[in-house]
Amino acid sequence: MVEMSKHMRATLNDVPTLKLFDFSTFVSKIPDVIEFTLGEPDFNTPEYVKQAGIRAIQENRTHYAPQRGTVSLLQAVADNLADRYGLHYDPKTEILITNGVTEGAYSAITAVTNPGDVVLVPTPTFSIYGPDAIIGGAQAVEVDTSVTDFKLTPALLKKYLDQYGDRVKAIIFVNPSNPTGIAYTQQELDDLAALIKGKPIFAISDEIYSELNYDGEYASMAKSLPDQTILTNGFSKSYAMTGWRIGYLCAPKDITSEIFKVHSFVMMDVATFTQDAAEAALRGGTAAIDEMDRQYIKRRDYMRSRLEKMGFKCSKPMGAFYIFAKIPAFLDQDDTKLIYQLAQEAHVAVTAGTFFGAGGEGYLRFSYATALDQIKEGMDRLERFCQEQQK
């Protein structure tokens, strides 16, 4: 009998499964576990957004949508980017509606890379970009930013540009960051852009947490390097629409046209009623976002204070809804081993830093996208666990 699985695409041998979701499956079987793992808001989609989706279904907007997106949503995205961020894209030629940022990132990376190209992936970061590059035949090179306070610096970037030379085709930017919550300033992005401006290197900027930016002004590589930047964003985090699977991608016309070739074959289109709901979200103002942000800040400050009292050295998140914490010396320094121990013994689930690349080794990611009473109980359990380990 032929083992057909051995005759599939060779590059898939180098593509790992998403360990974060493997672990989530494990902890889901533990009764009474408190989860600080997945980055999913505990808030529900705002009512006015849900009603827009319901109306669309009732009005039979359930047929194929234009592959680039509905005219009205494309215009709403363009208006929102211009009004809130000062970014200007032609809705007819420079914006695509995608199946979340995940599909946008895959289509972008696939469209810009050739076999042998290098994609620089600053780590720790969410673990989709490297595998996307590998699937396309490119080489994903992790850049460890743990030594530079979890930010890519000009000196660090130059080191890798010098090492890989003309092979570098793209650099990933996630701002604010998952898993650290760290955010770049516009000046920091300008300084990085200066190193690649005018070179055939794409900046792929994932800004899914742009609305969850608490301690600074919006900054984007699309402002620093508009001609070379591919911007991806969406509705999952800011509007609590994770299950709606909708996002968007923006880039100069000629770049977008090429990415569209990948996008159009990866998926036919995004559901029309989902696009109508997303349009309502953008047209409905920021009241829902602002309220969620206020709750996230309370949770962030409480969780960070508790963790630091236990001996964790924490990043101070400027955005997103994660705290990245250095494991104290009295706990097992193997972060993957530790999270399984915490889940089984303390009934607290957190994420191993190594799930986000080499730059996360020795850290834990705590998501505070859960209710404050759950955070308090989880911190109490973790504190008791830490006390037991120090006896």
C-alpha positions as CSV (number, residue, x, y, z in Angstrom):
1,M,0.0,0.0,0.0
2,V,1.4,3.4,-1.0
3,E,1.7,5.8,1.9
4,M,0.3,8.8,0.1
5,S,1.1,11.2,2.9
6,K,4.8,10.9,2.1
7,H,4.2,12.2,-1.4
8,M,2.7,15.6,-0.6
9,R,4.3,19.0,-0.7
10,A,7.8,18.7,0.7
11,T,7.9,22.1,2.4
12,L,5.0,21.0,4.7
13,N,7.5,18.8,6.6
14,D,8.9,22.0,8.0
15,V,5.5,23.6,8.9
16,P,4.6,23.0,12.6
17,T,1.1,22.8,13.9
18,L,-0.1,25.8,16.0
19,K,1.1,24.7,19.4
20,L,-1.1,27.4,21.0
21,F,-4.3,25.6,19.7
22,D,-2.9,22.2,20.6
23,F,-2.5,23.4,24.2
24,S,-5.9,24.9,24.2
25,T,-7.4,21.6,23.2
26,F,-5.5,20.0,26.1
27,V,-6.7,22.5,28.8
28,S,-10.3,22.3,27.5
29,K,-10.5,18.9,29.1
30,I,-9.5,20.1,32.5
31,P,-12.5,21.0,34.6
32,D,-12.7,24.5,36.2
33,V,-9.6,25.7,34.4
34,I,-9.2,29.5,34.1
35,E,-7.8,30.3,30.7
36,F,-5.5,33.2,29.9
37,T,-4.5,31.7,26.6
38,L,-6.4,32.6,23.4
39,G,-6.5,36.2,22.3
40,E,-10.3,36.3,22.0
41,P,-12.3,39.2,23.6
42,D,-14.8,38.0,26.2
43,F,-17.1,40.8,25.0
44,N,-19.9,40.0,22.5
45,T,-20.1,41.7,19.1
46,P,-21.8,45.0,19.6
47,E,-25.6,44.8,19.2
48,Y,-25.8,47.2,16.3
49,V,-23.2,45.2,14.4
50,K,-25.1,41.9,15.0
51,Q,-28.4,43.5,13.9
52,A,-26.8,44.7,10.6
53,G,-25.7,41.1,9.9
54,I,-29.2,39.8,10.7
55,R,-30.9,42.4,8.5
56,A,-28.6,41.5,5.6
57,I,-29.5,37.8,5.9
58,Q,-33.2,38.7,6.1
59,E,-32.8,40.8,3.0
60,N,-31.3,37.8,1.3
61,R,-27.8,39.2,1.0
62,T,-26.5,35.7,1.0
63,H,-25.2,35.3,-2.5
64,Y,-21.7,35.8,-3.9
65,A,-20.1,39.1,-3.1
66,P,-17.5,40.9,-5.3
67,Q,-14.2,39.2,-4.8
68,R,-12.5,42.4,-3.8
69,G,-15.3,43.3,-1.4
70,T,-18.6,45.1,-1.5
71,V,-18.4,48.6,-2.8
72,S,-19.8,50.1,0.4
73,L,-17.5,48.2,2.7
74,L,-14.4,49.1,0.7
75,Q,-15.5,52.7,0.9
76,A,-16.1,52.5,4.6
77,V,-12.6,51.0,5.1
78,A,-11.0,53.8,3.1
79,D,-13.0,56.5,5.0
80,N,-12.1,55.0,8.3
81,L,-8.4,54.8,7.5
82,A,-8.4,58.4,6.3
83,D,-10.4,59.8,9.1
84,R,-8.8,58.0,12.0
85,Y,-5.3,57.3,10.8
86,G,-4.5,59.7,8.0
87,L,-3.9,56.8,5.6
88,H,-5.3,57.2,2.1
89,Y,-6.1,54.2,-0.2
90,D,-8.3,54.0,-3.3
91,P,-11.2,51.7,-2.4
92,K,-11.5,50.5,-6.0
93,T,-7.8,49.5,-6.5
94,E,-5.9,49.5,-3.3
95,I,-8.0,47.6,-0.7
96,L,-9.1,43.9,-0.5
97,I,-11.6,42.5,1.9
98,T,-10.1,39.3,3.4
99,N,-11.1,36.3,5.5
100,G,-9.5,37.9,8.6
101,V,-5.9,39.0,8.9
102,T,-4.8,35.4,8.7
103,E,-5.8,35.0,5.1
104,G,-4.6,38.5,4.3
105,A,-1.1,37.7,5.7
106,Y,-1.0,34.4,3.8
107,S,-2.0,36.0,0.5
108,A,0.5,38.8,0.9
109,I,3.4,36.6,1.9
110,T,2.6,34.1,-0.9
111,A,2.3,36.8,-3.5
112,V,5.7,38.5,-2.7
113,T,8.0,35.6,-2.1
114,N,9.9,33.2,-4.4
115,P,11.7,30.0,-3.4
116,G,14.9,31.0,-1.6
117,D,13.7,34.4,-0.5
118,V,14.1,35.4,3.1
119,V,11.3,36.7,5.3
120,L,12.5,38.4,8.5
121,V,10.2,37.6,11.4
122,P,10.9,39.5,14.6
123,T,10.1,37.2,17.5
124,P,8.3,36.8,19.8
125,T,5.3,37.1,17.5
126,F,2.1,35.3,16.6
127,S,3.1,32.1,14.8
128,I,1.5,32.3,11.4
129,Y,4.1,34.4,9.4
130,G,7.0,31.9,9.4
131,P,4.8,29.0,8.3
132,D,3.2,31.1,5.6
133,A,6.7,31.8,4.2
134,I,7.8,28.2,4.4
135,I,4.6,27.0,2.6
136,G,5.5,29.4,-0.2
137,G,9.0,28.0,-0.4
138,A,10.7,31.0,1.2
139,Q,13.0,30.9,4.3
140,A,11.6,32.4,7.5
141,V,14.4,33.9,9.6
142,E,13.5,34.7,13.2
143,V,15.0,37.9,14.6
144,D,15.2,37.6,18.4
145,T,14.1,40.9,19.9
146,S,14.2,39.8,23.5
147,V,17.6,41.5,23.9
148,T,16.2,44.9,22.6
149,D,13.1,45.1,24.8
150,F,11.0,43.2,22.2
151,K,11.4,45.8,19.5
152,L,13.2,45.6,16.2
153,T,15.9,48.2,16.3
154,P,17.8,49.7,13.3
155,A,21.0,48.1,14.5
156,L,19.4,44.7,14.8
157,L,17.7,45.0,11.4
158,K,20.9,46.1,9.8
159,K,22.7,43.1,11.1
160,Y,20.2,40.8,9.4
161,L,20.1,42.8,6.2
162,D,23.8,42.6,6.0
163,Q,23.8,38.9,6.6
164,Y,21.1,37.9,4.1
165,G,21.6,40.7,1.6
166,D,19.5,40.6,-1.6
167,R,17.7,37.5,-0.4
168,V,15.6,39.5,2.0
169,K,12.2,40.0,0.4
170,A,9.9,41.0,3.3
171,I,9.9,42.0,7.0
172,I,7.0,41.4,9.3
173,F,5.8,44.1,11.6
174,V,3.0,43.5,14.2
175,N,2.0,46.8,15.9
176,P,0.9,46.6,18.7
177,S,2.5,43.3,19.3
178,N,1.1,39.9,20.1
179,P,2.4,38.5,22.5
180,T,4.1,41.4,24.2
181,G,1.7,44.3,23.8
182,I,4.6,46.5,22.9
183,A,3.9,49.2,20.4
184,Y,6.3,51.2,18.1
185,T,6.3,54.9,17.9
186,Q,6.2,56.6,14.5
187,Q,9.8,57.8,14.9
188,E,10.9,54.2,15.6
189,L,9.2,53.0,12.5
190,D,10.6,55.9,10.4
191,D,14.1,54.9,11.5
192,L,13.5,51.3,10.5
193,A,11.9,52.3,7.2
194,A,15.0,54.3,6.3
195,L,17.1,51.1,6.1
196,I,14.8,49.5,3.4
197,K,13.4,52.5,1.6
198,G,14.0,52.2,-2.2
199,K,15.0,48.5,-1.9
200,P,12.9,45.6,-3.2
201,I,11.8,44.7,0.4
202,F,8.2,44.6,1.5
203,A,7.1,45.7,4.9
204,I,4.1,43.5,5.9
205,S,2.4,45.4,8.7
206,D,-0.2,43.5,10.8
207,E,-2.2,46.1,12.7
208,I,-5.1,44.0,14.0
209,Y,-4.6,45.6,17.5
210,S,-4.4,49.1,16.2
211,E,-7.6,50.1,18.0
212,L,-6.4,48.6,21.3
213,N,-3.6,51.1,21.7
214,Y,-3.7,52.6,25.2
215,D,-0.6,54.5,25.9
216,G,0.4,56.1,22.7
217,E,-0.7,57.5,19.4
218,Y,-1.3,55.3,16.3
219,A,1.8,54.6,14.4
220,S,2.1,52.6,11.1
221,M,4.8,51.5,8.7
222,A,2.3,52.5,6.1
223,K,3.0,56.1,7.0
224,S,6.8,55.6,7.1
225,L,7.0,53.6,3.8
226,P,3.7,53.8,1.9
227,D,5.1,52.5,-1.4
228,Q,6.5,49.3,0.1
229,T,4.0,48.5,2.8
230,I,1.3,45.9,2.8
231,L,-1.1,46.7,5.6
232,T,-3.4,44.1,7.1
233,N,-6.1,44.8,9.7
234,G,-9.5,43.5,10.7
235,F,-12.5,43.5,13.1
236,S,-11.8,40.5,15.3
237,K,-10.2,42.2,18.2
238,S,-11.5,45.8,18.1
239,Y,-15.1,44.9,17.6
240,A,-15.1,41.4,19.2
241,M,-15.9,39.8,15.8
242,T,-13.5,36.8,15.9
243,G,-16.1,34.4,14.5
244,W,-17.1,36.6,11.7
245,R,-13.8,36.1,9.9
246,I,-13.4,39.4,8.2
247,G,-10.4,41.8,7.6
248,Y,-8.8,43.9,5.0
249,L,-5.5,44.4,3.2
250,C,-4.2,47.7,1.7
251,A,-1.3,48.4,-0.5
252,P,-0.4,50.4,-3.6
253,K,-2.5,49.5,-6.7
254,D,0.1,47.4,-8.5
255,I,0.9,45.4,-5.4
256,T,-2.7,44.8,-4.5
257,S,-3.5,43.6,-8.0
258,E,-0.8,40.9,-7.7
259,I,-2.0,39.9,-4.2
260,F,-5.5,39.7,-5.5
261,K,-4.5,36.8,-7.8
262,V,-3.6,34.7,-4.7
263,H,-6.6,36.0,-2.7
264,S,-9.1,35.2,-5.4
265,F,-8.0,31.5,-5.6
266,V,-7.6,31.0,-1.9
267,M,-11.2,32.0,-1.4
268,M,-14.0,33.0,-3.7
269,D,-15.2,35.9,-1.5
270,V,-16.2,37.0,2.0
271,A,-19.8,36.5,2.9
272,T,-21.9,39.5,2.0
273,F,-23.8,39.7,5.3
274,T,-20.5,39.6,7.2
275,Q,-19.3,42.5,5.1
276,D,-22.5,44.4,5.9
277,A,-21.9,43.8,9.6
278,A,-18.3,45.0,9.3
279,E,-19.5,48.1,7.4
280,A,-21.9,48.9,10.2
281,A,-19.1,48.5,12.8
282,L,-17.0,51.1,11.0
283,R,-19.9,53.5,10.4
284,G,-21.1,53.2,14.0
285,G,-18.4,55.2,15.7
286,T,-16.0,54.2,18.5
287,A,-18.2,54.0,21.6
288,A,-18.0,50.2,21.8
289,I,-14.3,50.2,21.2
290,D,-13.7,52.9,23.8
291,E,-15.6,51.0,26.4
292,M,-13.8,47.7,25.8
293,D,-10.5,49.7,25.9
294,R,-11.4,51.1,29.4
295,Q,-12.1,47.5,30.6
296,Y,-8.9,46.2,29.2
297,I,-6.8,48.9,30.9
298,K,-8.3,48.0,34.3
299,R,-7.6,44.3,33.7
300,R,-4.1,45.0,32.4
301,D,-3.1,47.1,35.4
302,Y,-4.6,44.6,37.9
303,M,-3.0,41.6,36.4
304,R,0.4,43.2,36.0
305,S,0.4,44.4,39.6
306,R,-0.5,40.9,40.9
307,L,2.1,39.2,38.7
308,E,4.9,41.5,39.7
309,K,4.1,40.9,43.4
310,M,4.6,37.2,42.7
311,G,8.0,37.8,41.2
312,F,7.3,37.9,37.5
313,K,9.1,40.6,35.5
314,C,6.4,42.0,33.1
315,S,6.3,44.0,30.0
316,K,4.0,47.0,30.2
317,P,1.6,46.5,27.4
318,M,0.9,49.7,25.4
319,G,-1.7,47.9,23.3
320,A,-3.4,44.5,22.5
321,F,-4.5,42.5,25.6
322,Y,-1.5,40.5,26.7
323,I,1.2,40.6,29.4
324,F,4.5,39.0,28.5
325,A,6.1,37.9,31.8
326,K,9.6,36.6,32.5
327,I,9.4,33.3,34.5
328,P,10.8,33.9,38.0
329,A,13.8,31.8,39.1
330,F,11.9,29.7,41.6
331,L,9.7,28.2,38.8
332,D,10.7,25.7,36.1
333,Q,12.4,27.7,33.4
334,D,11.2,25.4,30.6
335,D,8.1,27.5,29.6
336,T,6.4,24.7,27.8
337,K,6.8,22.2,30.6
338,L,5.6,24.9,33.1
339,I,2.4,25.7,31.3
340,Y,1.3,22.1,31.5
341,Q,2.2,22.0,35.2
342,L,0.2,25.1,35.8
343,A,-2.8,23.8,34.0
344,Q,-2.8,20.4,35.8
345,E,-1.9,21.6,39.3
346,A,-3.2,25.2,39.5
347,H,-6.0,25.0,36.9
348,V,-4.6,28.1,35.3
349,A,-3.9,28.1,31.6
350,V,-1.3,30.5,30.1
351,T,0.8,30.3,26.9
352,A,4.4,29.4,26.6
353,G,6.7,32.1,25.2
354,T,8.4,29.7,22.9
355,F,5.1,29.3,21.0
356,F,5.9,32.7,19.6
357,G,9.4,31.9,18.5
358,A,12.9,31.9,20.0
359,G,12.6,35.4,21.3
360,G,9.9,34.2,23.7
361,E,11.9,31.5,25.5
362,G,11.6,31.7,29.2
363,Y,8.4,33.8,29.2
364,L,4.7,33.3,29.6
365,R,2.0,35.2,27.8
366,F,-1.1,36.1,29.9
367,S,-4.2,37.2,28.0
368,Y,-6.4,39.6,29.9
369,A,-9.2,39.3,27.4
370,T,-11.4,37.8,30.1
371,A,-13.6,39.1,32.9
372,L,-12.0,40.8,35.9
373,D,-13.5,38.3,38.4
374,Q,-11.9,35.5,36.5
375,I,-8.6,37.3,36.4
376,K,-8.7,37.8,40.2
377,E,-9.5,34.1,40.8
378,G,-6.8,33.0,38.3
379,M,-4.2,35.3,40.0
380,D,-5.1,33.8,43.4
381,R,-4.6,30.3,42.1
382,L,-1.3,31.3,40.5
383,E,-0.1,32.9,43.7
384,R,-0.9,29.8,45.8
385,F,1.0,27.7,43.2
386,C,4.0,30.0,43.4
387,Q,4.0,29.9,47.2
388,E,4.0,26.1,47.1
389,Q,7.0,26.1,44.8
390,Q,9.0,28.2,47.1
391,K,8.6,26.0,50.2
